[in-house]
Amino acid sequence: MTAQARPAAALTQRQEARRRSILRASAELAGRGGFEAVQMREVAEAADVALGTLYRYFPSKIHLLVAVMQDQLDHLRTTLRKRPPAGESAAERVAETLMRAFRALQREPHLAEAMVRALTFADRGAGAEVEAVSRRTTAIIVDATGLDRPSPEQLSAVRVIEHTWYSALIAWLSGRASIDQVRTDIETASRLIDR
């Protein structure tokens, strides 16, 4: 059986508070120095938890940073629900949503790099966590479309848009794409939803 991070739904209030503290400490460390700055011992110290406790919640740095990405996506979804995208077409709303997400990541490039690197390095042992990131991203895109029950074809388009967004993010983080290129790619892929 592979190690998995403890699911948030199964936690008591005290445990959830501890988990939130761990995620905050991880995000702060990653925000200051990227992937390499997130060391489990330093996370435990910053979160004021024992190292063993940290490992019970998150069996590896990869699990931890993918959980940070889940948390960031949850925050983004909440923000987007309070202030939804204003485009007239589904494609415009999706592109606006993903560019808002991208701008948020631009403000914290070290954190973005750490999360994307963890997602890229994740193996099958972190499969459940990676799948949770994908579900959250899909939900954000589907919310932007305004579709209550997307068809299988529309869900396929959403997956292509999601893949394009992650690919554009990786290209930007590695210096291979400008913001304008990212925007163009996202807008191009987003038009698939209006077909």
N, C-alpha and C positions, 0 to 999 in steps of 0.2 A: 504494500500500500504506500502511495506517495504522500509526502508531507504536504499539508495544505494550511493556509492561513485560517485562523478561527473565523467562522462567518459572523458578521456583525449582528445578525438577527438573533443569535443564540446567547447574547451577552446580557448580563444584568446592567443596571444603570452605572454602577461603580466600574464594572469591566469596560463598558462603552466609554466612560470618561477616560479611563486609562488608555484605551485604544485611540481615542481622539488625540490625547496628549502625545502618543507615539507618532501618529501621523503628522501632527503639527511640527514636532521636533524634526522629523525626517524631511518634511518640506522645507523647513528653515535651513537645515544643513545643506540640502540639495540646492536650494536657492542661492546659497553663498558660494558653493564650490562644485556643483554638478555631481555626477555619479560617484566619483572617487571620494568626495567629501562625506558621503553617507557610510559611516562605519558603525556596525551594530553596537559596539561598546559606547561610542559617542552618542548614538541615538538613545540608548538606555540612560546614560547620564543626563542628557538634555531633557528627557521625558520623566526623569526621576523614578525609574522603575529598575528592578533587578534585571541583569542580562538574561537570566533564565526565563523571566516573565516575558521579556521581549520576544525570545525565541518561541515561547508557547503561542504567542499571537501571530508571529511572522517567522517561519522557519528559515528564511534567507533574506538577504538584501533585495533580491529580485522580487520575492513575494511582497516585501515591504513597499518598494517603489511602485509596483503595479497597483497596490492598494492605495497609495498616494494618488495615482492617476485616476482610480475609481472615485476617490473622494473629490478630486478636482472636477471631474465630469459631473458628479452629483451637484456640486456647487454651481457649475455652469448651467445645468438644466433648471435649477431653482431660479437663477437669475433670468434665464430666458423665459421662463413662465411668467415672471413678474413684468418683464419688458420684452414681449415677443417681437420677432422680426417683422418689418413693415412692408416687405415687397408684395407686389400685386400677384405674381405667379408663385407657384410652389418652388420653382427653380430659383427665383430671386430670393425667396425667404431662406431656402437652404444655403445658398451662397452667402447671404448676409450672416446667418447663424455661424457657419464655419469660419468666416473671416473674423467675426467677433471672438470666437474661440482662439483663433490664430493670434489675434492682437493681444489677448490675455496671456498667451504663451510667450509672445515677444517681450512682454514686460518682465518676464522671469526666464530668460534663456537658459540659465544653468539648471533650473528646475525642469524645464521642458526637455532638455538634453538628458537629464537623469531618468525621467519617466520613460521617454522614448527608448533609451538604451536598455532599460530594464525590460520593457515590452519586447524589444528585439531579441534580447538574450534569453528570455523565458523559455524553458523547455516544458515537456509534458507535465512535470511536477507542479508547475504553476498554471496548468491548463485551465483550471476553474477560474482563477483570477483573471487570466487573459480573456476568457470568454465573457466574464463580467464587464470588462472594459469594452468589449465589442458590443455587448447588449446595451450598455449605457450610450455609446456613440450612436448606435442604430436608433435608440429611442429619441435622442436629441434631434437627429435628422428627420425621423418620422414626425415628431412634434412640429418641426418647421414646415413640413409639407401641408399640414392641416388635414391629412387623410385619417379618417377614423379606422378604416380597415383596408390597408394597402393590399393590392393584388400581389400574387407571386412575382409578376413582372416588375412591379414597383419596388418590391422588397429586394429584388435582384439589382435594380438601379441604385437603391440605397446602399447596398453592399459595395458596388463599384464606386460610388461617391465616397464612402468611408475609406476604401482602399486608396483612392486618389488623395484624400485629405492626409492620411498618414504618410503616404509616399512624398507628398509635397512638404510636409513638416520635416521629414528626414532630409530631404534635399536642401531645405532652407537651413536646418541646423548644421549640415555639413558644408555649407557655403556654396552649394551647387545650384541654388535657385534664389532669385531675388523675390521681394515681396510682390512685385508686379507679376512675375511668373507664377507664383503661388496663387494669386488672385485669379489669373487667367485660367489656370488649370482647374481650380475649384469651380469657377463659373461655367466652364465647359462641361465638366462632369455633372454639375447640378442640373444642367438642361436635360439630362436623361430622364429626370423625374416627370417632366412635362410631356414626354412622348406618349 
